[in-house]
């Protein structure tokens, strides 16, 4: 999977996964607002191009292609031990990128020190055991893509396996707002 890297001045690295149609630059401002000294590695989805770029095959009739998602997650995790940066690791995904992160967490619950899931969907993930990884989930009350009710249900499922799970519902749609970024910054400062 292609990646874009920016060296930082601290021992914290953000690993980024953009949303559908995004690219390696999509979440740079978000990280800049959270921790301007951090190193950044932004992965680029290798399914589709342009407005259809993503990390796994599109949903069909609201259902995820689990074989495709699982194969892509396994491929990433095979390389991750060699690519994982030193120091504190925070993974951050938005929409499709957040969904891909959830597939990674199914297989490797201790993937990072913290995982930030911005507007994930509840795609019938299966988790087991417990993990010390801190999770931060956000959702929009008027989100037509990731239903707020399903996001809340997902957060409760995750909390059973990731005791350090924080969920926050914002009064907006599927976009990332300044208020949301501020919340993530505060949560990371408290938890790590």
ABEGO torsion letter per residue (X at the ends): XBBBBBBBABABBBBBBBBBGBBAAAAAAAAAAABAABBBBBBBBABEBEAABBABBBBBGGBBBAAAAAAAAAAAAAAAAAABBBEBBBBBBBEAAAAAAAAAAAABAAABABBBBBGBBBAGBBBBEBBABBBBBBBBAABAABBAAAAAAAAAAAAAABABBBBBBBBBBABBBAAAAAAAAAAAAAAX
